[in-house]
């Protein structure tokens, strides 16, 4: 049994790793790189690997120590200890890869692994990969090392889930931005109380302004001849949730009038109620 000082030291190391990892949570590659660099120190290994399930294979997505040069390596899911750890969703330990029938001895030899510990990485209730710490020497890991790896695997699972979510959100926002900016129609987003949140260059030119900044510094009703015109439009929008092909006379910067065809809808805001998202084209 480990003494209390050893256990406390391992827990402190896990917490430090967790703090570093969550500071990098917006970058999934950095998260994985940090994990595999810290795992050997916390588990007394010489290197570490994150293996991700892809079909019937496990892919080395990040690695440290002697395994670093093997990033991208693909191994058969069946016949490997990592595959068994993923399938059974439990931690595994191998004291000697040359005598353990559960491991792919040839693959371990190629990387320089003689003993290892493995813990599954979970996404919800599904195992999506494994976290491995290894050594070129037999019998290099004990129960405390295995326990520490399990803690790190749990932390890593949560971090990877958050990092994936952030990446998907970022990709969605980039697609939105691309459609927003390149739309030939004037696109705008505002709060219901009149704050301009965003617009594209087409809207800027359509209303006769010089820049987005100039438009965003104004209130939404500044683009109507009468503030009541906007209030009438909002009343329709609240009742119907969307406006389609509505003709509205808008006020340009120089005070002249332009007839626009507006399509708009109410969309969820970022904690400040609903927003108005719409497009304007000249009638």
ABEGO torsion letter per residue (X at the ends): XBBAAAAAAAAAAAAAAAAAAAAAAABAAAAAAAAAAAAAAAAGBABBBBBBBBEABBBBABBBEAAAAABGBBBBABGBAAAAAAAAGBBBBBABAAABAABBAAAAAAAGBABBBBBBBBBEABBAEBBBBBBABBGABBAAAAAAAAAAAAAAAAAAAAAAAAAAAAAAAAAAAAAAAABABBBBBBBAAGBBABBBAAAAAAAGBABAAAAAABBAAAABABAAAAAAAAAAAAAAGBBBGBBBBBBBAAGBBBBBBBBBBBBBBBGAEBBBBBBBBBX
